[in-house]
Every structure is written in structure tokens, then in C-alpha cells.
Amino acid sequence: MTDPNIIRLDEFWPYRVVVLADQIAKRTVRILRHHGDLNLSQWRVLAAVAQDEGCSSADVVAVTPMDKGIVSRAVKTLIDDKLISKRASERDGRVSHLFLTEEGRAQYLAVGAEIRTVDKELCEMMSKSEYGDLDVMLSKLSAVLIK
């Protein structure tokens, strides 16, 4: 008889979500390697900057699951690689705003096109209704965990 206090990982949905996220991250890393030298943290920063040009490093931390040290290192590498640029804020000299360079935009678009195929592939196996339900549930779960 199985002890009811033992968590069976193959039946514990929070663990299964972590495994799924890890599988998606590994797939993304394979795509990144195919396109060059970006690592997952650098890609996330590049994507956050593309999504909200002029954002700060603190803004990137807020929209990505990374701590500020990882974001800082990724920003430095992306600046050194001339994929993003940093400009001091006119209102507050302590804050810098991040922008894609032409090269950064080209890299983002090339990589992003292939990464979107992963999303498309996953969405195609669901009906529109199932996708809508998944979207609602993910939002609800996130809201509960933020508290």
C-alpha cells in the first residue's frame, strides 16, 4: 500500500508544470545554439527589451523569472555584443534605458521566428477552447501564487 503522504511526482501537477517548462527551455536553448551564441538569460533579456524598448534592467527583472544579478550580466554581454544599447535617463541619471540595436533587432527577429514555431506547435495540439481555458487557468494560478 502506498503511503498517502508521499508525493507521486508523475501525478503532482505543479511538478509536471516545472518539467514542461524545463522541456520548453531546453528546446529554446537548442534554437538559440542554432542561431549563435545567445544563452537563455540573454534571450529573455533581448525579448523583454524588444517587447518594451526603453525599459530598464529593473523592468526586465519584473517581466522575466530571473534575479537582478543574472539580468545585469546578460545586459552587459548583450551590450558588449552590440545587440542592445543603454542610454541614461534624462529624468533620473541613476536609471538607464535599454534599446535593441539594428543587429539586436535582426537577431531577435531571426530567433523569435523559430521560437514562435514552438508556441505554434504546442497550440496546434489544442482546440481554441482548450487554449482559452489554459490561458485563463495560467492567469488564475499566477494570481494565486503572487499573493
N, C-alpha and C positions, 0 to 999 in steps of 0.2 A: 504494500500500500504506500502511495506517495504521500509524503509529509505536506500538508496544505500550506505550511509556512514557507516552503521552498518556492522561489520564483522560477518558473519554467521560461527561459529566455525566448524559446521559439513560440511562446504563446503570449508574451508580455509586450503589448503593442508599443509602449514607449521605447523599448529596446529595439523593436523591429524598425521603428522610425529612424533611430540612430544608425542602424545598419544600412537602411535605404539611403540616408544622407551620405554615409561613407561611400557607398557604391556610386552615387552621383558625383561626389567629389573626385573619386578615382577616375571616372570616365572623363571628367573635366580636365584633370591633370594630363591624361593621355592626349586630349585635344590640344592642350597648351604646349606639350612637348612637340607635337607635330608642327606647330606654328612658330616655335622659337624657344626662348629662354624664360618665359614668364612662369612663376610658380603660382600656386593657388591664391596666396595672400596678395600678390601683386595683381593678379587678375581681378580679385574682388575690389581692390582699390581703384584700378582702372575703370571697372564697371560702375563703381559708385561715382567717380568723377564724371564719367560720360553721362550718367543719369542726372547729375546735378552739378554742371560746370560752375566753378566759382565756390564750391563747397570748401570747408576747412577740414583738416585732419580729424577734428572732433566730430564733425558731421559724418565722416566716413566711419568712425568708430560706432556712431549711433545706428548706422544702417547695415553694418556688417557684424558677423559674430567673431570679432577679433578685438584683442586688447590694444591699448594705445601704443605700446611698445612695438608690436608686430606691424601696426599701421605705419608708425614712424619709420621703421626700417624699409618697409615696402615703398613708401613715398620717396625716401632717399634714393633707393635703387631706381625707381621709375624716373626720377629727375635726372640722375646720373646717366640713365639710358636714353634720355631725351624723349620720353614718352609722355611726361607731364611737365608742366612748369608751375612755379609757385610765385605768387605776387603778394606783397604785403597789402593789408587792408588800408584803405585811405582813412577809415574811421578809427581803427584800432591797430596800431603798429605791432601789437603782440600777436595778431592773428594773420595768417597767410591763407590765400585762396588758391585752390588747385584748378588747373585747366589742362585739357588734352592738347598736346602739340599736334601738328599735322601727322607726324609719324605715329604718335599715340592713337590718334583717331583711326588711321589706316589699320593699325594692329588690332584695335578694338573691334572694328567692323569685320575684319577677316576672321578673327577668333570667335566673335559673337555670332556670326552667321552659322558656324559649325556647332557652337554650343546650343543655339536655338533648335537645332535638329534633335538634340537630346530631349528638350522640352516637348517638341512636336511628337516625337516617337512615344513618349510616355502618355501624352494627352490623347493620341490616336487610339490607344487601347481602352479608353473610357468613352462613354456616351457624354453628350453635352450636359445632361442632367447629373451624371456621376461627377464630372469635372466641377460643376457648380456646387454640388454637395461637398466635394473635397475642399474647395476654396473656402466655403463657409465654415467647415469644421476646423480647418487650419487656423482661420482667424479667431474662432472661438477658443481653441486650445491655447493659442498665443496670448490671448487676452487673460485667460485664467492664470497662466504661468508668469505673467508680468507683475501680477499683484504681489 
